[in-house]
């Protein structure tokens, strides 16, 4: 089926549209519920105000996106209502590479085993402690 140059409200239920292509389409307010979008690609897309809940984001890849005001809550490796301890789900590492987190707030988050490498940490504080200053003091103490 081909729909072109038409303004319609579509209701698609219990259908398989695998392999479909959607281009230059206004889709404000579209709702996806109980859908499998595995392997879908989105390019040059405006997701402003988009909400994702109860989703499996394993292996998601986001590149070249703007995220001012983005919020990530209750994200982990399993059920958001259960502790991560004891889950048997494979815990593939999350990678945050070459991203601007300036003025970001990380609160009530499990950072166990996190590695921060080659990052500008000026102004980074943990529970009110300036980490760059702490590292400088530590390095000076090691050199004495």
C-alpha positions, 0 to 999 in steps of 0.5 A: 500500500502506498499513501502519498500527499495525504493527511490522514489519521491511521489506526494500525492494529495487529499488523506487520509493516516490517520493511516499510519506509516512512519518509518526509512524514508529519507524525506529531502525536503518533502513539506506538504501543506494544510494538516491536521496532527492533532494527528500526533506524531513525535519521534526521528525526525530531524527537522533541518531547518524545516519551519512552517508557517500559522499553528494551533499549539494549544495544540502542545507538544514538549519534549526533543528537541534541539532548538539552533537557533530556531526562533518564529515569529508572533505567537499568538492566531489568524491571524498574520496580526491582533492585538490580541486585540479583538480576541474571540479565546480561549486563552489557556495559553502557558507553557514553563517548564524546558527549557534553554533560556540562551542568548535568545532574546525576542523582540517586544513581548506581555508579558502581564500577564506572570508569571516567577516562580522558574527561574534562572534570573541572567543576565536577562535584560528588556530594559537594566535593570538587573532584578535580581539586581532590585529584590534584591534592592526591597527585601532589601527595603521591609526588612528595 
